Amino acid sequence: MPKLPLLSGEEIVKALRRSEKLIYCGIGKNHAVFKMIDQPFNISIPMHREISRFLLNDQLKLANISKNEFLKLLKRKK
């Protein structure tokens, strides 16, 4: 299993906006919010310079996105 890179909140939001599993709701003061298509809860990404790997991993698990799938979203250009 590949190791997740250390990324900023902005980089993570750009990648997750490419996902078909999440709906982008916008950025508040400190967090970007995504709504899940088939779940009643939201995913929140803090807009920090560096997001810890364990927090990113937990949010990806909630969104039902694998590490490999996320890495593909990171590399894909829109």
Biopython code that builds the backbone (N, CA, C, O; Angstrom):
import numpy as np
from Bio.PDB.StructureBuilder import StructureBuilder

atoms = [
    (1, "MET", "N", (0.849, -1.176, 0.000)),
    (1, "MET", "CA", (0.000, 0.000, 0.000)),
    (1, "MET", "C", (0.894, 1.238, 0.000)),
    (1, "MET", "O", (1.790, 1.342, 0.839)),
    (2, "PRO", "N", (0.674, 2.181, -0.921)),
    (2, "PRO", "CA", (1.524, 3.367, -0.980)),
    (2, "PRO", "C", (1.276, 4.296, 0.209)),
    (2, "PRO", "O", (0.191, 4.325, 0.790)),
    (3, "LYS", "N", (2.301, 5.037, 0.540)),
    (3, "LYS", "CA", (2.207, 5.996, 1.637)),
    (3, "LYS", "C", (1.645, 7.310, 1.093)),
    (3, "LYS", "O", (2.046, 7.767, 0.022)),
    (4, "LEU", "N", (0.728, 7.907, 1.827)),
    (4, "LEU", "CA", (0.156, 9.180, 1.403)),
    (4, "LEU", "C", (1.182, 10.294, 1.587)),
    (4, "LEU", "O", (1.898, 10.313, 2.588)),
    (5, "PRO", "N", (1.263, 11.224, 0.633)),
    (5, "PRO", "CA", (2.197, 12.341, 0.780)),
    (5, "PRO", "C", (1.644, 13.388, 1.737)),
    (5, "PRO", "O", (0.445, 13.420, 2.012)),
    (6, "LEU", "N", (2.527, 14.241, 2.240)),
    (6, "LEU", "CA", (2.096, 15.383, 3.047)),
    (6, "LEU", "C", (1.631, 16.466, 2.075)),
    (6, "LEU", "O", (2.393, 16.918, 1.220)),
    (7, "LEU", "N", (0.385, 16.870, 2.218)),
    (7, "LEU", "CA", (-0.215, 17.826, 1.295)),
    (7, "LEU", "C", (-0.862, 18.965, 2.055)),
    (7, "LEU", "O", (-1.159, 18.848, 3.244)),
    (8, "SER", "N", (-1.077, 20.063, 1.361)),
    (8, "SER", "CA", (-1.820, 21.176, 1.954)),
    (8, "SER", "C", (-3.312, 20.916, 1.775)),
    (8, "SER", "O", (-3.715, 20.078, 0.969)),
    (9, "GLY", "N", (-4.115, 21.639, 2.527)),
    (9, "GLY", "CA", (-5.561, 21.510, 2.397)),
    (9, "GLY", "C", (-6.028, 21.853, 0.994)),
    (9, "GLY", "O", (-6.944, 21.220, 0.470)),
    (10, "GLU", "N", (-5.405, 22.848, 0.387)),
    (10, "GLU", "CA", (-5.771, 23.279, -0.966)),
    (10, "GLU", "C", (-5.525, 22.163, -1.988)),
    (10, "GLU", "O", (-6.360, 21.936, -2.864)),
    (11, "GLU", "N", (-4.391, 21.469, -1.884)),
    (11, "GLU", "CA", (-4.079, 20.373, -2.812)),
    (11, "GLU", "C", (-5.068, 19.216, -2.650)),
    (11, "GLU", "O", (-5.483, 18.606, -3.636)),
    (12, "ILE", "N", (-5.441, 18.922, -1.412)),
    (12, "ILE", "CA", (-6.388, 17.838, -1.152)),
    (12, "ILE", "C", (-7.759, 18.191, -1.714)),
    (12, "ILE", "O", (-8.423, 17.344, -2.312)),
    (13, "VAL", "N", (-8.182, 19.432, -1.525)),
    (13, "VAL", "CA", (-9.491, 19.866, -2.035)),
    (13, "VAL", "C", (-9.521, 19.775, -3.558)),
    (13, "VAL", "O", (-10.520, 19.328, -4.122)),
    (14, "LYS", "N", (-8.455, 20.187, -4.232)),
    (14, "LYS", "CA", (-8.401, 20.099, -5.693)),
    (14, "LYS", "C", (-8.562, 18.656, -6.163)),
    (14, "LYS", "O", (-9.269, 18.386, -7.134)),
    (15, "ALA", "N", (-7.904, 17.735, -5.470)),
    (15, "ALA", "CA", (-7.998, 16.326, -5.851)),
    (15, "ALA", "C", (-9.388, 15.769, -5.569)),
    (15, "ALA", "O", (-9.953, 15.066, -6.407)),
    (16, "LEU", "N", (-9.947, 16.074, -4.399)),
    (16, "LEU", "CA", (-11.259, 15.528, -4.045)),
    (16, "LEU", "C", (-12.380, 16.108, -4.900)),
    (16, "LEU", "O", (-13.414, 15.464, -5.074)),
    (17, "ARG", "N", (-12.192, 17.309, -5.433)),
    (17, "ARG", "CA", (-13.210, 17.880, -6.326)),
    (17, "ARG", "C", (-13.318, 17.083, -7.622)),
    (17, "ARG", "O", (-14.342, 17.151, -8.302)),
    (18, "ARG", "N", (-12.285, 16.336, -7.970)),
    (18, "ARG", "CA", (-12.309, 15.499, -9.169)),
    (18, "ARG", "C", (-13.041, 14.179, -8.945)),
    (18, "ARG", "O", (-13.368, 13.476, -9.901)),
    (19, "SER", "N", (-13.294, 13.848, -7.692)),
    (19, "SER", "CA", (-13.956, 12.589, -7.361)),
    (19, "SER", "C", (-15.445, 12.652, -7.684)),
    (19, "SER", "O", (-16.089, 13.686, -7.505)),
    (20, "GLU", "N", (-15.974, 11.546, -8.157)),
    (20, "GLU", "CA", (-17.407, 11.457, -8.467)),
    (20, "GLU", "C", (-18.221, 11.019, -7.249)),
    (20, "GLU", "O", (-19.449, 10.981, -7.313)),
    (21, "LYS", "N", (-17.558, 10.689, -6.146)),
    (21, "LYS", "CA", (-18.244, 10.224, -4.944)),
    (21, "LYS", "C", (-18.642, 11.364, -4.011)),
    (21, "LYS", "O", (-19.454, 11.174, -3.106)),
    (22, "LEU", "N", (-18.071, 12.549, -4.233)),
    (22, "LEU", "CA", (-18.292, 13.681, -3.330)),
    (22, "LEU", "C", (-18.841, 14.885, -4.087)),
    (22, "LEU", "O", (-18.561, 15.078, -5.270)),
    (23, "ILE", "N", (-19.621, 15.682, -3.383)),
    (23, "ILE", "CA", (-20.128, 16.940, -3.921)),
    (23, "ILE", "C", (-19.475, 18.066, -3.128)),
    (23, "ILE", "O", (-19.575, 18.110, -1.902)),
    (24, "TYR", "N", (-18.820, 18.956, -3.817)),
    (24, "TYR", "CA", (-18.134, 20.079, -3.176)),
    (24, "TYR", "C", (-19.163, 21.119, -2.738)),
    (24, "TYR", "O", (-19.960, 21.587, -3.551)),
    (25, "CYS", "N", (-19.146, 21.479, -1.457)),
    (25, "CYS", "CA", (-20.109, 22.449, -0.915)),
    (25, "CYS", "C", (-19.498, 23.830, -0.728)),
    (25, "CYS", "O", (-20.231, 24.817, -0.673)),
    (26, "GLY", "N", (-18.192, 23.924, -0.631)),
    (26, "GLY", "CA", (-17.552, 25.225, -0.491)),
    (26, "GLY", "C", (-16.550, 25.261, 0.650)),
    (26, "GLY", "O", (-16.345, 24.281, 1.366)),
    (27, "ILE", "N", (-15.932, 26.432, 0.792)),
    (27, "ILE", "CA", (-14.917, 26.630, 1.817)),
    (27, "ILE", "C", (-15.430, 27.664, 2.809)),
    (27, "ILE", "O", (-15.847, 28.759, 2.432)),
    (28, "GLY", "N", (-15.389, 27.293, 4.085)),
    (28, "GLY", "CA", (-15.719, 28.232, 5.146)),
    (28, "GLY", "C", (-14.467, 28.995, 5.529)),
    (28, "GLY", "O", (-13.572, 29.169, 4.703)),
    (29, "LYS", "N", (-14.390, 29.448, 6.760)),
    (29, "LYS", "CA", (-13.193, 30.163, 7.202)),
    (29, "LYS", "C", (-11.975, 29.244, 7.249)),
    (29, "LYS", "O", (-10.888, 29.614, 6.805)),
    (30, "ASN", "N", (-12.169, 28.048, 7.791)),
    (30, "ASN", "CA", (-11.016, 27.173, 8.022)),
    (30, "ASN", "C", (-11.137, 25.785, 7.427)),
    (30, "ASN", "O", (-10.191, 25.002, 7.517)),
    (31, "HIS", "N", (-12.275, 25.448, 6.820)),
    (31, "HIS", "CA", (-12.490, 24.096, 6.325)),
    (31, "HIS", "C", (-13.202, 24.101, 4.979)),
    (31, "HIS", "O", (-14.019, 24.976, 4.693)),
    (32, "ALA", "N", (-12.879, 23.113, 4.164)),
    (32, "ALA", "CA", (-13.638, 22.849, 2.942)),
    (32, "ALA", "C", (-14.594, 21.710, 3.262)),
    (32, "ALA", "O", (-14.218, 20.760, 3.949)),
    (33, "VAL", "N", (-15.814, 21.794, 2.776)),
    (33, "VAL", "CA", (-16.832, 20.806, 3.108)),
    (33, "VAL", "C", (-17.277, 20.087, 1.838)),
    (33, "VAL", "O", (-17.554, 20.707, 0.811)),
    (34, "PHE", "N", (-17.336, 18.771, 1.940)),
    (34, "PHE", "CA", (-17.822, 17.923, 0.859)),
    (34, "PHE", "C", (-18.998, 17.123, 1.378)),
    (34, "PHE", "O", (-18.975, 16.636, 2.508)),
    (35, "LYS", "N", (-20.006, 16.988, 0.569)),
    (35, "LYS", "CA", (-21.168, 16.174, 0.912)),
    (35, "LYS", "C", (-21.020, 14.843, 0.181)),
    (35, "LYS", "O", (-20.636, 14.798, -0.987)),
    (36, "MET", "N", (-21.327, 13.779, 0.881)),
    (36, "MET", "CA", (-21.254, 12.456, 0.261)),
    (36, "MET", "C", (-22.570, 12.157, -0.435)),
    (36, "MET", "O", (-23.640, 12.464, 0.091)),
    (37, "ILE", "N", (-22.495, 11.562, -1.607)),
    (37, "ILE", "CA", (-23.684, 11.297, -2.407)),
    (37, "ILE", "C", (-24.609, 10.299, -1.726)),
    (37, "ILE", "O", (-25.825, 10.495, -1.724)),
    (38, "ASP", "N", (-24.071, 9.248, -1.157)),
    (38, "ASP", "CA", (-24.904, 8.177, -0.608)),
    (38, "ASP", "C", (-24.887, 8.084, 0.920)),
    (38, "ASP", "O", (-25.356, 7.091, 1.476)),
    (39, "GLN", "N", (-24.356, 9.095, 1.607)),
    (39, "GLN", "CA", (-24.278, 9.076, 3.064)),
    (39, "GLN", "C", (-24.866, 10.358, 3.645)),
    (39, "GLN", "O", (-24.850, 11.392, 2.976)),
    (40, "PRO", "N", (-25.382, 10.318, 4.868)),
    (40, "PRO", "CA", (-25.998, 11.512, 5.456)),
    (40, "PRO", "C", (-25.003, 12.474, 6.128)),
    (40, "PRO", "O", (-25.426, 13.478, 6.700)),
    (41, "PHE", "N", (-23.706, 12.194, 6.071)),
    (41, "PHE", "CA", (-22.751, 13.062, 6.759)),
    (41, "PHE", "C", (-21.812, 13.743, 5.764)),
    (41, "PHE", "O", (-21.770, 13.388, 4.587)),
    (42, "ASN", "N", (-21.071, 14.716, 6.253)),
    (42, "ASN", "CA", (-20.154, 15.500, 5.431)),
    (42, "ASN", "C", (-18.707, 15.133, 5.735)),
    (42, "ASN", "O", (-18.396, 14.588, 6.794)),
    (43, "ILE", "N", (-17.838, 15.443, 4.790)),
    (43, "ILE", "CA", (-16.396, 15.307, 4.951)),
    (43, "ILE", "C", (-15.838, 16.725, 5.058)),
    (43, "ILE", "O", (-16.177, 17.587, 4.247)),
    (44, "SER", "N", (-14.998, 16.969, 6.040)),
    (44, "SER", "CA", (-14.429, 18.292, 6.263)),
    (44, "SER", "C", (-12.908, 18.213, 6.163)),
    (44, "SER", "O", (-12.272, 17.384, 6.815)),
    (45, "ILE", "N", (-12.339, 19.085, 5.338)),
    (45, "ILE", "CA", (-10.886, 19.143, 5.162)),
    (45, "ILE", "C", (-10.398, 20.495, 5.681)),
    (45, "ILE", "O", (-10.812, 21.534, 5.167)),
    (46, "PRO", "N", (-9.526, 20.498, 6.692)),
    (46, "PRO", "CA", (-9.006, 21.773, 7.194)),
    (46, "PRO", "C", (-8.097, 22.431, 6.148)),
    (46, "PRO", "O", (-7.340, 21.747, 5.459)),
    (47, "MET", "N", (-8.175, 23.729, 6.037)),
    (47, "MET", "CA", (-7.379, 24.468, 5.058)),
    (47, "MET", "C", (-6.067, 24.933, 5.704)),
    (47, "MET", "O", (-5.834, 26.128, 5.881)),
    (48, "HIS", "N", (-5.224, 23.968, 6.046)),
    (48, "HIS", "CA", (-3.917, 24.244, 6.646)),
    (48, "HIS", "C", (-2.823, 24.066, 5.611)),
    (48, "HIS", "O", (-3.057, 23.517, 4.535)),
    (49, "ARG", "N", (-1.637, 24.529, 5.940)),
    (49, "ARG", "CA", (-0.502, 24.367, 5.022)),
    (49, "ARG", "C", (-0.103, 22.914, 4.863)),
    (49, "ARG", "O", (0.356, 22.505, 3.796)),
    (50, "GLU", "N", (-0.274, 22.137, 5.911)),
    (50, "GLU", "CA", (0.089, 20.717, 5.871)),
    (50, "GLU", "C", (-0.934, 19.927, 6.674)),
    (50, "GLU", "O", (-1.208, 20.236, 7.834)),
    (51, "ILE", "N", (-1.494, 18.903, 6.041)),
    (51, "ILE", "CA", (-2.489, 18.042, 6.678)),
    (51, "ILE", "C", (-1.803, 16.731, 7.043)),
    (51, "ILE", "O", (-1.109, 16.137, 6.218)),
    (52, "SER", "N", (-1.995, 16.287, 8.266)),
    (52, "SER", "CA", (-1.346, 15.051, 8.700)),
    (52, "SER", "C", (-1.893, 13.856, 7.922)),
    (52, "SER", "O", (-3.042, 13.848, 7.482)),
    (53, "ARG", "N", (-1.049, 12.864, 7.769)),
    (53, "ARG", "CA", (-1.430, 11.675, 7.003)),
    (53, "ARG", "C", (-2.584, 10.921, 7.657)),
    (53, "ARG", "O", (-3.463, 10.414, 6.961)),
    (54, "PHE", "N", (-2.588, 10.845, 8.978)),
    (54, "PHE", "CA", (-3.647, 10.074, 9.632)),
    (54, "PHE", "C", (-5.004, 10.764, 9.470)),
    (54, "PHE", "O", (-6.020, 10.082, 9.336)),
    (55, "LEU", "N", (-5.046, 12.098, 9.480)),
    (55, "LEU", "CA", (-6.308, 12.805, 9.262)),
    (55, "LEU", "C", (-6.792, 12.596, 7.828)),
    (55, "LEU", "O", (-7.972, 12.330, 7.603)),
    (56, "LEU", "N", (-5.887, 12.717, 6.862)),
    (56, "LEU", "CA", (-6.248, 12.483, 5.468)),
    (56, "LEU", "C", (-6.735, 11.060, 5.267)),
    (56, "LEU", "O", (-7.721, 10.832, 4.567)),
    (57, "ASN", "N", (-6.052, 10.107, 5.873)),
    (57, "ASN", "CA", (-6.437, 8.702, 5.763)),
    (57, "ASN", "C", (-7.837, 8.468, 6.351)),
    (57, "ASN", "O", (-8.638, 7.745, 5.760)),
    (58, "ASP", "N", (-8.132, 9.066, 7.495)),
    (58, "ASP", "CA", (-9.453, 8.925, 8.114)),
    (58, "ASP", "C", (-10.555, 9.517, 7.232)),
    (58, "ASP", "O", (-11.622, 8.921, 7.086)),
    (59, "GLN", "N", (-10.297, 10.685, 6.646)),
    (59, "GLN", "CA", (-11.296, 11.310, 5.788)),
    (59, "GLN", "C", (-11.509, 10.503, 4.507)),
    (59, "GLN", "O", (-12.632, 10.413, 4.010)),
    (60, "LEU", "N", (-10.446, 9.921, 3.977)),
    (60, "LEU", "CA", (-10.588, 9.084, 2.785)),
    (60, "LEU", "C", (-11.395, 7.823, 3.089)),
    (60, "LEU", "O", (-12.187, 7.370, 2.263)),
    (61, "LYS", "N", (-11.188, 7.262, 4.282)),
    (61, "LYS", "CA", (-11.980, 6.090, 4.677)),
    (61, "LYS", "C", (-13.455, 6.443, 4.788)),
    (61, "LYS", "O", (-14.310, 5.678, 4.341)),
    (62, "LEU", "N", (-13.762, 7.595, 5.380)),
    (62, "LEU", "CA", (-15.155, 8.031, 5.482)),
    (62, "LEU", "C", (-15.778, 8.230, 4.100)),
    (62, "LEU", "O", (-16.951, 7.917, 3.892)),
    (63, "ALA", "N", (-14.996, 8.747, 3.166)),
    (63, "ALA", "CA", (-15.485, 9.009, 1.816)),
    (63, "ALA", "C", (-15.472, 7.756, 0.946)),
    (63, "ALA", "O", (-15.914, 7.792, -0.202)),
    (64, "ASN", "N", (-14.971, 6.656, 1.485)),
    (64, "ASN", "CA", (-14.874, 5.395, 0.747)),
    (64, "ASN", "C", (-14.000, 5.539, -0.504)),
    (64, "ASN", "O", (-14.339, 5.043, -1.578)),
    (65, "ILE", "N", (-12.863, 6.233, -0.335)),
    (65, "ILE", "CA", (-11.890, 6.427, -1.405)),
    (65, "ILE", "C", (-10.595, 5.751, -0.968)),
    (65, "ILE", "O", (-10.069, 6.048, 0.105)),
    (66, "SER", "N", (-10.083, 4.847, -1.791)),
    (66, "SER", "CA", (-8.844, 4.145, -1.447)),
    (66, "SER", "C", (-7.644, 5.072, -1.645)),
    (66, "SER", "O", (-7.742, 6.102, -2.312)),
    (67, "LYS", "N", (-6.516, 4.689, -1.058)),
    (67, "LYS", "CA", (-5.299, 5.487, -1.213)),
    (67, "LYS", "C", (-4.882, 5.552, -2.674)),
    (67, "LYS", "O", (-4.496, 6.612, -3.165)),
    (68, "ASN", "N", (-4.960, 4.413, -3.374)),
    (68, "ASN", "CA", (-4.583, 4.386, -4.786)),
    (68, "ASN", "C", (-5.488, 5.291, -5.614)),
    (68, "ASN", "O", (-5.018, 6.006, -6.498)),
    (69, "GLU", "N", (-6.778, 5.258, -5.327)),
    (69, "GLU", "CA", (-7.726, 6.102, -6.044)),
    (69, "GLU", "C", (-7.427, 7.588, -5.790)),
    (69, "GLU", "O", (-7.484, 8.404, -6.710)),
    (70, "PHE", "N", (-7.109, 7.928, -4.537)),
    (70, "PHE", "CA", (-6.780, 9.315, -4.209)),
    (70, "PHE", "C", (-5.511, 9.763, -4.926)),
    (70, "PHE", "O", (-5.449, 10.884, -5.431)),
    (71, "LEU", "N", (-4.504, 8.902, -4.977)),
    (71, "LEU", "CA", (-3.264, 9.257, -5.668)),
    (71, "LEU", "C", (-3.515, 9.479, -7.154)),
    (71, "LEU", "O", (-2.882, 10.343, -7.761)),
    (72, "LYS", "N", (-4.428, 8.713, -7.750)),
    (72, "LYS", "CA", (-4.795, 8.936, -9.155)),
    (72, "LYS", "C", (-5.493, 10.281, -9.323)),
    (72, "LYS", "O", (-5.259, 10.988, -10.304)),
    (73, "LEU", "N", (-6.353, 10.634, -8.364)),
    (73, "LEU", "CA", (-7.030, 11.934, -8.415)),
    (73, "LEU", "C", (-6.031, 13.085, -8.292)),
    (73, "LEU", "O", (-6.207, 14.135, -8.911)),
    (74, "LEU", "N", (-4.988, 12.885, -7.495)),
    (74, "LEU", "CA", (-3.953, 13.914, -7.325)),
    (74, "LEU", "C", (-3.206, 14.164, -8.630)),
    (74, "LEU", "O", (-2.901, 15.309, -8.962)),
    (75, "LYS", "N", (-2.913, 13.105, -9.365)),
    (75, "LYS", "CA", (-2.112, 13.215, -10.585)),
    (75, "LYS", "C", (-2.913, 13.661, -11.788)),
    (75, "LYS", "O", (-2.358, 14.217, -12.736)),
    (76, "ARG", "N", (-4.220, 13.421, -11.760)),
    (76, "ARG", "CA", (-5.078, 13.741, -12.916)),
    (76, "ARG", "C", (-5.281, 15.254, -13.012)),
    (76, "ARG", "O", (-5.567, 15.917, -12.015)),
    (77, "LYS", "N", (-5.133, 15.776, -14.196)),
    (77, "LYS", "CA", (-5.365, 17.208, -14.444)),
    (77, "LYS", "C", (-6.788, 17.390, -14.921)),
    (77, "LYS", "O", (-7.326, 16.549, -15.641)),
    (78, "LYS", "N", (-7.398, 18.498, -14.516)),
    (78, "LYS", "CA", (-8.771, 18.776, -14.923)),
    (78, "LYS", "C", (-8.805, 19.648, -16.146)),
    (78, "LYS", "O", (-9.883, 19.986, -16.634)),
]
sb = StructureBuilder()
sb.init_structure("model")
sb.init_model(0)
sb.init_chain("A")
sb.init_seg("    ")
for serial, (resi, resn, name, xyz) in enumerate(atoms, 1):
    if name == "N":
        sb.init_residue(resn, " ", resi, " ")
    sb.init_atom(name, np.array(xyz, "f"), 0.0, 1.0, " ", f" {name:<3s}", serial, name[0])
structure = sb.get_structure()
